[in-house]
């Protein structure tokens, strides 16, 4: 009996020593906290623009949709936007237009693009007012010269919008259910973030075989409560983006129950190739 107990103890000790050895020879991954971006009072426009560039490529997540110097798939090319901003809206200065595009991105939607951009000063991105000043200063450098500092006022761009009339029901056209579903997907901006005909990842996971992987209940829940279950991916999919986008364009107020079920039925038919 003593021999058996001794063998069990010896075996456990050897196992522990083995894993300790393996733990030592495997390279360790050192995790660092995100780099803190400091915005100081008195920064010049050029200094603030440099901070804005860091935010553009990090916390702001702007590069998920925007490219600079090449045609984007989900949002306009921002090359030259610092110059274009002066002519976008009559009577509005360039920095006011750029600020409005961040605080109220559906106020002006460039022709040919979907209104999928979320409000930047609310979750999930949640930039502060100072950070938005920095991003605007950086955007001015894309074809122009930065003039924005922390003292610059964006009152015209950030004033609360007048109470809007109730959203009109989505106008869905199509001779068959599939065509009507595609019309809903286009108006909801879904095709800007999700691929329907191939497994390629965009901002969100591909839906080309969603009907094979998930049932109708899951698909419906993912539309109504997109943050309840976040799909796994590398890098991770950004939580809050889909909900913020759909809320921003008034999707839930515009889509009828009938059209919502049409959409779910269509997605259920996507089985991949």
LINMO-V122051 format. One record per backbone hydrogen bond with DSSP energy under -0.5 kcal/mol. NH is the residue of the N-H (numbers start at 1). CO is the residue of the C=O. E is the energy in kcal/mol with one decimal. If there is no record, write none. Layout:
nh | co | e
NH | CO | E
NH | CO | E
This chain:
nh | co | e
5 | 1 | -2.2
6 | 2 | -2.6
7 | 3 | -2.3
8 | 4 | -2.2
9 | 5 | -2.5
10 | 6 | -2.7
11 | 7 | -2.5
12 | 8 | -2.3
13 | 9 | -2.3
14 | 10 | -2.3
15 | 11 | -2.3
16 | 12 | -2.4
17 | 13 | -2.6
18 | 14 | -2.3
19 | 15 | -2.3
20 | 16 | -2.1
21 | 17 | -2.2
22 | 18 | -2.5
23 | 19 | -2.5
24 | 20 | -1.2
25 | 21 | -1.7
26 | 22 | -1.7
30 | 28 | -0.6
31 | 29 | -0.6
38 | 36 | -0.6
40 | 38 | -0.5
43 | 40 | -1.4
48 | 44 | -2.7
49 | 45 | -2.2
50 | 46 | -1.6
51 | 47 | -1.5
52 | 48 | -2.4
53 | 49 | -2.0
54 | 50 | -1.4
55 | 51 | -2.2
56 | 52 | -2.4
57 | 53 | -1.7
58 | 54 | -0.7
58 | 55 | -0.7
60 | 55 | -2.6
61 | 58 | -1.6
62 | 56 | -1.0
63 | 56 | -0.8
64 | 61 | -1.6
65 | 62 | -1.6
66 | 62 | -2.6
69 | 67 | -0.5
74 | 65 | -0.7
75 | 65 | -0.9
78 | 67 | -2.7
81 | 78 | -2.2
82 | 142 | -2.8
83 | 80 | -1.1
83 | 142 | -0.6
84 | 80 | -2.4
85 | 81 | -2.4
86 | 83 | -1.3
87 | 84 | -2.1
88 | 84 | -0.7
92 | 89 | -2.1
97 | 93 | -2.4
98 | 94 | -2.3
99 | 95 | -2.2
100 | 96 | -2.6
101 | 97 | -2.0
102 | 98 | -0.7
102 | 99 | -1.1
103 | 99 | -2.8
104 | 100 | -2.9
107 | 104 | -2.3
110 | 108 | -0.6
113 | 110 | -1.7
116 | 114 | -2.1
120 | 102 | -2.3
122 | 119 | -1.1
125 | 122 | -0.9
126 | 122 | -2.3
127 | 120 | -2.8
132 | 128 | -2.2
133 | 129 | -2.2
134 | 130 | -1.9
135 | 131 | -2.3
136 | 132 | -2.6
137 | 133 | -2.2
138 | 134 | -2.0
139 | 135 | -2.7
140 | 136 | -1.9
141 | 137 | -0.8
141 | 138 | -1.0
142 | 138 | -0.5
142 | 139 | -1.1
143 | 141 | -2.2
144 | 140 | -0.7
152 | 149 | -1.5
157 | 154 | -1.0
158 | 154 | -2.3
159 | 155 | -1.2
170 | 254 | -2.7
172 | 170 | -1.0
173 | 171 | -0.5
180 | 176 | -2.1
181 | 177 | -2.4
182 | 178 | -2.2
183 | 179 | -1.7
184 | 180 | -1.9
185 | 181 | -2.5
186 | 182 | -2.0
187 | 183 | -2.2
188 | 184 | -2.2
189 | 186 | -1.1
190 | 185 | -1.7
191 | 185 | -0.9
192 | 189 | -1.3
193 | 190 | -1.4
194 | 190 | -2.3
202 | 204 | -1.8
204 | 193 | -2.4
207 | 195 | -3.3
208 | 195 | -0.5
210 | 207 | -1.6
211 | 267 | -0.5
211 | 270 | -2.2
212 | 209 | -1.3
212 | 270 | -0.9
213 | 209 | -1.5
214 | 210 | -2.8
219 | 215 | -2.0
220 | 216 | -2.7
221 | 217 | -2.3
222 | 218 | -2.3
223 | 219 | -1.1
223 | 220 | -0.6
224 | 220 | -2.3
225 | 221 | -3.4
228 | 225 | -2.0
231 | 229 | -0.6
237 | 231 | -0.6
241 | 238 | -0.9
244 | 240 | -2.4
245 | 241 | -2.3
246 | 242 | -2.6
247 | 243 | -2.4
248 | 244 | -2.0
249 | 245 | -1.7
250 | 247 | -1.0
251 | 246 | -2.6
253 | 250 | -0.7
254 | 250 | -1.6
255 | 251 | -2.6
260 | 256 | -2.4
261 | 257 | -2.1
262 | 258 | -1.9
263 | 259 | -2.2
264 | 260 | -2.2
265 | 261 | -2.7
266 | 262 | -2.1
267 | 263 | -2.6
268 | 264 | -1.9
269 | 265 | -0.6
269 | 266 | -1.6
270 | 267 | -1.3
271 | 269 | -1.0
272 | 208 | -1.8
